[in-house]
Amino acid sequence: MLAIGTSPSLSLVDTTGRTVTLDHVVSGAGTFVYFMRATTCPQCNAAVVKIAKNRAAYDAAGVRVLVAVPEGAEVATAWKAKKNVPFDVVVGTSGTAHEEVGLMKKVFGLVQQSGNILLDTNGVVRYAHVSTNPGASYDEAEVLAAIAALPAS
């Protein structure tokens, strides 16, 4: 997983086919990326609902939210529409977004790790969390505290 203090150069594709680079995304805003284990993961879907419920806190802090899924663009597009996800949903440009940040498949290669990163307005990772247990993939209090601790832009 990306280390705190690093500035990743990650290139993703959103559900409209537009290339999204972290350099482009963070221009003037912080960015939170939630990496789901799978679009079929109940705990991951519940985390996205929690993130959406906290949207006002993200918006007030000037933090943009991206949800990265390991499936392809077609599945990501269908899932975003079905679940009415209010954030940009992204996939990797070559392989999965998860592989690009070091989230691997564990437990005999069967369980995709999930996690999240928070970047400040300069694109520097200020918070990172990895979990093989999907129920522990998003810690609301921890993320909101990390957002509150972001340096002023």
N, C-alpha and C positions, 0 to 999 in steps of 0.2 A: 504494500500500500504506500501511497505517497507520504513522505515524511513532512512533519511540521517544519515550516521554514523554507521549503522548496517552492519553486515556481514551475509547475508542470506545463508542458505544451501538449495539450490533449485536443484531438480533432474528432468531432462527433457529427452525426447527421440527425436532424430532427424529423418529425413525422411528415413534414412538407417536402423533404428532400434537400433542405438547405444545410450547408455545412456550418457547424457551430464550433468555433475554436474557443478555448478558455481565454485566450488573449482578447478576442472580440467581445466575449460575454462580460468580462470583468471591467471593461472600460467605464470607469466612474461608478461602479456598483460592486458590492460583494456578491459572491456566488456560492450557493449551497447545492451540492450534487448528491442526491440519494441514489445509491446503486441497489436496485432490487435484486433479490435472488432469482425471481421469475415472476412473470405477470400472473401466474396461477398460484403464487404463494399467498395464502390468507393473511399471514402476519405482515408480509410486505405491503399488501393492499391496505391493511389496517394502518400501517405507518404512513402511507400516502394520504389517507383520510385525516390523520392527526396533523400532518404537515399542512394540509389544506385548511384545517380549522385554525391553524396558527398563521395563516397567510398575512393577516394584518400586522403581526409582529415582524415578519420578514420584510414586508413592504415598508413599514415605518423605519426599519434599519437600513433600507436601500439594498436589500439582499435579494437577488434573483434566484429562483429555484429551478433546477433541472432534475428530471427523474430519468436515470439511465436504466435500461432494461437489457438483459443479455440476448434476448431473441432478436430476430431481424426486424426491418422497417415495417413490413406488412403486419406482423403481430403487434408491434408497438403502436401502429396507427389504429388498429382495431381495438386494442385494449384502451387506449386514450379516449376514444369515442365512447366505448361501452361504459367505462367508469367515470366519464365526464371529468377527466383530470384537468385542473385549471393551469397546469404548468407545462412547459415544453418537455416533451418526452424525446429522449435521444438514444441512439444506438452507436456502436463503433463503426468506424469507416473501414477498418480491416480487422477482422476478428471482432471480439466484443469490447465494449467500453471497459468492462470489468478487467479483462486481460491487460488492457493498456495502462491501468493503474495498479496492477499487481493483485487483483482479487481473483483467486484461483478456485478450482473445484477441489473440495476436500472430501474426506471420508470415502476413500476408494474412488475418487474422481466423480462422485455422484451428487455432491451437495455444493452448489455455487455459493461462494462467500458473498455476503452483502456488506454494505458499509456506506459511509458518507464522508464528504470533505467540505470544509468551509474555506473559501478563499477571500482575502481582503480585496480592496479596490486596486491593489497593485498586482493581484494574481498570485499572492503568496499564501500557501496553505497555513491556516491558523488553527484548524481543528481537523482531526482525522479519526475515524472509528471503523473497525473491521469486526465482523462477526460471522462465524459459521452457523451459529444458532439464529435462525430468522426472527425469533421472538425478541432477540437482543440487538436487532439491526439498527434501531433508532431509539435514542434516549432523548426524549423531548426536553427535559430540564437541562441536560448537558448541552444540547445544541443551542437552546435559547440563551444559556449563560455564555456560550462561546460567541454568539452573535452580539450580545451586550458588551463583551470584552474586545470587540473589533476596534482597532485603532481608528481614530477619526480621519476622514479623508480630506 
